[in-house]
């Protein structure tokens, strides 16, 4: 390889002072999300070594003290003196903002990371950080505390002559972060995704904090083809092959894997230099264009469609799982959140590679082509039926002056900021909630029974479902392509179900509907889960409510465990009278609400969770429950 990676390829752009003052500017937030970004930044540097062809194993350990150690077998950060700074290159990387081999210095052709600010930002936001470099038979080490160098780079021992690589250990700073406890599952999901995207790279993850340490290894020789198989495991694939396209055009390396399944939702994920792009961008546009054009051309040529017929892109993509991964030297991201690719060359590169290779695949696999075209035609018919149902709803609304569902008890305040709607399971709980509520700001919509499982239904069935129609009309935003957040009538949508397995199922059905058809409501933080109490404790005419078994035990310990305690276990909302329901679950001054959030960076795992829980396949659901049973905070909810 001709690119040099020595001490002088590390370029310096600016100083590090502002990071501790405004950490959110550099890592997004000081919440759990920002905390985990620290690990990604260090690991991304090792992945860059893998992309450059110099590293095939990354080892990540969450230590007992909640510090994290990342070891790779790459070339090792250069230890020579950087002549612009007059200090070793490794010290520049960890103490100078925007220093690294990613700014056109010839160190890396492509790279991920937070635009190359990684190592120094992690250093600035850690109580301490220690870096060890293995190079030419020597171990070099340097330590920093809150970004300040504690001692000069020094040789601390010998290593095997052929060993190279970098080891970084850091402890996040409690002064900066709201919480400093790493979540094993969040890291596990991210590293699984990284390993899928970097074919052949092995990522090991160890958690030394539990009594019995946990170890996982992610290594996929099949790369993104295996990623598609993994994402489709809770669905039934329509054909056994994974369609795979790979090529390069205009300096953009393109890799695409896809397969249709029997579901009705499209799950397409775009990545640029291994970084997820939740808002898509030019690479996803190029893919969709190629898919629509190639399938239509093939269907016309092989008389699978009449000359006047044409398949719409969204119909061809119904039930499609696809991964689009591009590697590009200078990615340009659009939007405030930098989650959308803007490079025009990515569009034409993906379009060109997918068009040519998909055409060959369809010619060689006519059965697959026929299956997809037939599914697309069915999707088109369902979409037409859904449009008619939607138009009918719109016409009726216009004639009736946007009449709200009959069973909705609306609030009198018309400012959405002040208003909240409780979606309540069953008429009896609905009756109590209507009596209990504050009429000015709280609306109640009772639902009869379990709503339609949208994971197993097309759009026409969804528009025909009375319970779902009632929700759509009450919220005011419309769904899917018609969705308009500015028309939202309530800034709190609160799902209130019984604290039992049935209630949890109903809540999951509702969240599935919102996630699939109104995701912006979740993104913008408008969706909540009410937390009704599990127990009522009475003693000497005093009353306490407990929302978990742990809280029950705490209250009983405080008041004394004796025969005077009267404990009632609530099986459902209907067991509470209106006053109790108000006091425990609906009074803004005393209630507990859980806000529903979604992590855009883990969107593939989120999709998989909904499909696993709500899809047809029993085995993946059983595995999911077994794997996650120990993490459940309250088994009744």
N, C-alpha and C positions, 0 to 999 in steps of 0.2 A: 504493500500500500504506500502511495507516495506522500500522503498527508503527514506532516510532522507533528509531534506532540511533545514538545520540550518546554522548558521553563518560560521561554519568551513567547510561546503561543498563548499564554494566559494574559488576556487584555484587561486593563483597568479603566472603568468608566466613571465611577463616582464613589463617594465615601459612604460610611455605614451608620452615621449618627441617628438618622430619623427612624430606624426600624423599631427600636424599643418604644419610641414616643407614639408611633402610629402603626402598630403591628398589623391592623386590619387591611392596610393598603397593600401589604406584601403577601399575606397568607389568607386573605378573605375575611377572617373573623378570629376572635380569641375564644370561641366556643369549641365544642368537641371536633367540629369540622376542621378548624384551623389547627388544632392539636395534631390531628392525624396527617394533616398536610406536611408537617415537619418530617414524618417518616417517609412520605412519598417523595419529598424533595431529595433526600439522601439516596433512596432506592432508585429514583429516576436517573441520578448521575451514574449509578452502576448499570442501569438498563442502557444508557447511552453507550457505555463501553461494550455492551452486548451487541447493540445495533451496529457498532463500528467493527464488530468481529473479534473483539479481544477478551470477551468474558462469557462464560457459559453457566456460572453458578453464583447465586446471590443468597446469602444466609442471613435471616433477620431473627433476632431474639428480643422478646420483651423480658427484661430482667426482673428479678424479685423486687427491686426498689423502684420499678416502673420506668427505669431508663431503657433505652433501646440501643442495640448493637447491630450494625449492618456491615457485613463482610462480603467483599467480592474478590474474584480472581482475575480482575482486569489488569491494566498496565500499572496501576498505582498512580496517584496524583504526582506530578513532577516535584522532585525535591531540590532541584537546582535553583540558583538565584535568578529571580526575575529582574532583568536589568533596569526596567522602568521604575520598579518599586524599591530595588535594592534589598529585598528580603526574599526568602525562599518562596517559590511559586505556591506551595501548599498553604503558606500563611496568607498569601494574597487571596486565594480561593476562599478561605474561611473568615477573613477580616475586612475584605473590601467588597462593597455592594457592586453588582453587575460585573463581577470578575469571573472569568471562566473560559473554557475552550470553545464556547458556543457563539462567539460574536465575530465570526468570519476570520478567526486567527488560524484556521486550518486544523484545529484540534478535532472537530467533529463535522461530518457531512450533514447529518440530521440529528436533532436531539429533541427530547421532550422537556419536562421540568417547567417550572413557573418562569418561563422566559429567561432562564439562566441565572436567576437570583439565588437559587437554592441554598447552597452550603453556608454562605455568610448570613443569610436570614435565620437559618436554623441555629447557627452559632449565637447570633444576637439574642435569640429568644430562649436560650437554654441557661440553666443555672451553671452548668459546666458541659464542655464538649471535649472529647479526646480523640485525636486522629492518629492512627498508626499506619505506616506505609511499608510494604515489603518490596525491596528493590535491590537487585544485585547482591543478594546474600546478607543484606542488613535490614534491621527493623528501625525505622525512624518514628519518632513520636513528638507530638506537641499537644499542649493542653490550654484551653481557654475557659474563662469564667465570665458569663454575661457578655460575650463578644470580645473581651480583652485577653491578650496573649499573656499567659502565666510564665512560660519559659520558652526559650528559643528552641527551634527544631533540633533534636539531638538523636544520636544513635543509641538505642537502648538494648541492643542485642543482635544476635545473628539469626538468620533463617536459612532454609534450604536455598542453594544458589539459583534454582530455577523458579522459585516462588515469587509471584508478583501479585499486587492487589492492594486494596485499601480497607481498613477497618475503622468505622466511626462509631463512637458511643456517646450518647447525649442524654441529659435529663432536662425535660421541659421546665421552664421557670414558673413557679407558683405565683409570682408577682404579676405575670402577664396573662396566664390562662385561667378561665373560669373553672375549668376542671382539668386535672392532669393525669387522669387514669385512662390508659389506652384500652379500646374495645377490640378484643381479639377478632370478633366476627367482621368488623369493618375492615380490618387489615387483611383478613383471610379473603374476603370478596375481591378487594383491590388486587391482591397478588395473584389470585386465580386468573383474573382478567389479563393482567400483565403477561403471565406465562402463556396464555392462549395467543396473545398478540405477538409474542416473540418466540417463534417456532424453535424448539430445541433448548431454550433457556430453562434452567432449573431454579426455582425459588423455594427455599425452605423457610418455614415459619415455626418458631418455638415460643411457647409461653411458659415461663418458669414460675409464675405467680401462684397457680393452683397447687394443692397438695400433691396431685399427680400431674406433672408437667404435660402440656399438650404439644404434639408435633404434627405438622402437615407439610406435604411436599407437592409442588405443582410443576409438572413437566409434561409438555404436550408436543410430541414430534409432529403431530398432524396440524398444529397451529390453529388457525381460525376455522378450519374444517371441523376440528374437534369442538370448537367453541359453539358452532351451530348445532352439532349433535347434542351437546350439553344443554343448550337452551331449549331444544325441542324434546327433551326427554320426558316431559309431562304431557306431550301431545302425540298424536299419531301422524307420522310422516306420510305424505301422499305417494312418495316414491323413495326407494332406498338410497339413491345417489345424493351426495352433496355436490351442487354445481359450483365449480371453482374456476376463477379467472385470475391470472397473474400476468403482469407485464410492466413495461416502463415507457413513458412518453413525456417529452419535454422536461426531463429531469424529475418527473414524479413517478415514484414506484407505487404500483397499484396492486392490491390483493383483495379479492372479493370472494366470499363463500355464502351460499344461500340454499335454502330448501323450503318447500311449501309443506304445511301441515293442515290438519282438518279444522283448525280454529278459524275465527272470523276477524282476528285482529292482525295487523301488520306490526312486526317488531324488527325495525331496521336500525342498526347502530353504526354510527360513523366514528372513526378514530383518525387522528393526525399525529404521526410520530408517537403512537401509543397513548396519546391523551384523548379522552372521550370528548366528543362535541355534541352535547345534548340538544343543541338547537340546529344541528345539521350543518348545512352550508353547501359550497359548490361541489364537493365530492359526492354528497348524497344526491344533489340535483342531477349530476352527470350519470349516476347509477340509475336513477328512476327514468330518466330520458331514454337510456339505452334499453332498459327492460321493456318499456312500453313499445318502443319502435320495433325492437327485434321480435317480440311475440306477435305483434300485429302483422309484420311482414311475413313471418313464418306461417301464421294462420291463414292469411290471404293466399299465399303461394300454394299451400297444401289443401285448399278448399275446406278449411275447418270453420271459416266464416263466409257469409255472403259478401259480395262486393260492396254492398252498401253499409255493412256492419263494421264497427270499430270498437275495440276494447279500450276502456278508460284505464289509466295507470292504476288508480286505486282498486279497481276490480282485479287486475292481474296480481296486485300485491296483497290481496286478501289471504290471510293465513301464511304469509311469507315471513321467515326468519332470515335476516341477512346481516352480515358483517362487512363493512367497507373500511379497509385500513389503507391509508396512504402515508408514504414517507416523502417529505418535501423539505428542501433545504431551508427556505425562509418562509414559514407559514405566517399568513396574516389573518388575525382573528377580528371579527366584527362584533359590535354590540358592547354594552356596558360590562357584561359578564365574561366577555372573551370566550364564548362557548360556541361560536359559529365560524366556520372557515370561509375566508373571502377570496382565496387565490383563484383567478379565472382559469389558470392552466390545469388546476386539479379537475375542474369540470370536464374539459375536453379529454384529459388523460383517462379518467374513469370511463367516460362515455365510449371512447375508442376501444379500450381494452375489453370492456364488458360486451360491447356490440359484436366485435369480431369473434370472441371466444364463445359467447352464448349461442351465436348463430351456428357454429360448428357443433356445439353440444346438442342443440335441438335437432339438427340434421341426423346426428348419430343416435339420438334417443327419441324417436317419434312418439313412443308411448307416453313418455314424461310430458312432451309438448301437448299431447292430446288431453291428458289429465288436467294440466294447468289451464288450458283454454276452456275446457268444460266447466271447471270450477269458476273461472272468471265470468263466463256467460251467466251462470246461476247468480253470482254476486251482483252482476249488472241488473238482472231482473229484480232481485231483492232491493237494490238501491232505488230502482224506479218505483217500486211499491212503497218504499219508505218515503220517497219524495212526495208521492200522492197523499200519503197519510199526513205528512208534515204540512203540505199545502192546505189540506182539509182543516187541520188544526189551526193554521194561521187564518184561514177564511172565517172559521167559526169565531176565533178570538176577535177578529176585526168587527164581525157582526154583533158580538156580545160585549164589545168594549173591553176586551182583555179580561174576561171573567175568570176569577180564581176558583180553584177546586172547591166543591161544596163542603167537604169535611174540614177544610182549613179554617181554623180560628185565627184570624189575622190580628196584628197589633194595630194600635191607632196612630202611633208615630210613623211618619213616612220617610224619615231620614235613615237610609240604610246603615249609617255608622252607628246608630243607636239601637238598631233592631236585630233580633235573633230569632231563629226558627228552630223549634225542637221537632225532630222527626222521631215519632214515638211508635213503638210496636204495640198494636192491638188497641181496640176501642176502649177497654176498661181503663188501661193506663192513660189513654188519651183523655178520657173523661176527668180523671184525677188531675192531670196536667193542666187541662183547661180551667179547672176551678182554682188550682194553686197559682197559676202564672200572674205575672204583672202585665195587665192588659195593654199598657202603653207601649211596651217594648218587646214583649215575648209572644211570638206566634206559635201555634201548635198544629202539626199535621200528623194525624194518626194514620198508620198504614195497616192494612188488613193482611195478616200472615206474612209469609216470606216473599220478598220481591223476586222478580225474574233474575236468574243467574246470567248476566250479560256475557260471561265468558263462553257460554254455549249457545248464544243467540245472535242472529243477524239483525241489522238495523230495522228492518220492517217489523219484526217481532217486538223490538224494544219500543218503537213508536206505538205499537198496539197494546202495550201493557198499561192497565189503568193506574196502578200504583206509581209506576215510573213517570207516566204522563202528569200525574198530580204533582210530583216533585219538580219536574221540569217547569210546569206552569207557575208553581209557587215561587221558585227561585228567580224566574224572569229572564235568565241569561240565554236560553236556548242551549242546544248541545251540538257537539261534533263541529262540523264546518260552520254552523250558524251561531256558535258560541260568542257572546259579547259580554265581557266582565263588567262593562259600565252599566249594564241593565240589572245587575244583581240587587235584589231587594233587601237582603239581610247580610250583615257583615260577620255574623256568627251562625253557622249551620251546625247544629248540635244533634248528634245521633244519640238517642236515649233508649237503650234496650235493657232487658233484664240481665242481671249479673250471673248468667248461667250459660251452659253450652249453646242452647238455642239462641239466646240473645247475642252471643259472640258470633254465631253463624249469620244472623240477620245483619249485624254491624258489618261483617266482612262482605256480605252481598252488596250492601250500600256503598262501602268503600271501593269495591270492584267497579261498580257503576260510575262513581265519581272519578276514579282513576282513569278509566277507559274513555269517558265521554266529556268530562269537565275537569281535566287535570289542573287547570289554572286555579281553580278554587282551592286545591290543596297547596299548590305552589305558593299562592299569596297568603296562606295561613288563615283561610276562612272556615276550615272544617275542624270540628271538635268532637270528642267522645265524652258524654256525661259519665260521671262516676257515682252511681248510686251506692249507698252503704250496703255492706253484707250483713251487719249485725246491729241490733238495738240492745243496749244494756240498760237495765233499770235497777236502781238501788236507793232505798230511802227517799222515794219520790224524785230522785235525780235521774236524768237521762243522758246517755252517751251513745254516739254512733261510731262504729268501726268500719273502715273501708277495706280492711285486709285482716287475715288471721294474725299477722304480726301486731297490728294495731289493737286487735281484741286482747291479745296477751298482755300488751303494755298497759291497757286500761285496767284489766283485771288485777295486774300486779299492783297498780297504783291504789285501787279502791279496796283491795283485799279479796281473796277468793273464798267466799263462804256461801252458806245457804240462802242469804238474802238477795243474791244476784239473780235477776231474771234476764235471761238472754234469749232474744228472738232472732232466728236466722231468716233473713228475707229471701224468699225464693223468686220474687218478681216485683216489679214496680206496682202492680195491682194490689199488693198486700199493704201498701202505705196509704194512709189517708192524705188528703190534699195538703194539710198543714205539714205533715212529715215530709212529703215529697218536696215542698217548697223549702223547708228548713235544711234538708240534707243535700238536695240535688239541683235545685233551681234558683236559689237565692244568690245573686251575684256576690254578696258579701261573705257567704260561707261555703259555697259549693266548690267542688274540685272538678276542673275540666282538663282533659288531655288534648293538646293541639296535635293534629295529624300533620306530619311533615314528610317530605320526600327528598331523598338525596339524589340529585341529578347525576352525580358521578357514578352512582351504582344502579343506573336505570335498568340494565340488563338483569341484575339480580332481583330487582323489584318486580319486573315483568314475570320472571320465573316464579317468584313467590306466589303471585296471584294465580298464575296458571296451575301451579302445583296444588294450591289449596282449593281452587274452584273448577279445575278441569276434570276430565273423565277418568284419568288413570289413577288407580288406587295405590299402586306400589310406590311411586315417587312421593305421594302424600304421606304414606306410612313412614317412609324414610325421613321426610322433613319433620314430622311430629316427633319421631324418636330422637333425631339429632338436636331438636330445639326444646324438647320437653324440660330439660334441666335449666334452661334460661328463662322460663316463664316466671314472671314476677308474681302473678296471682292466678292460680290454676282455674279459678271459677270464671275469669273474665275472658 
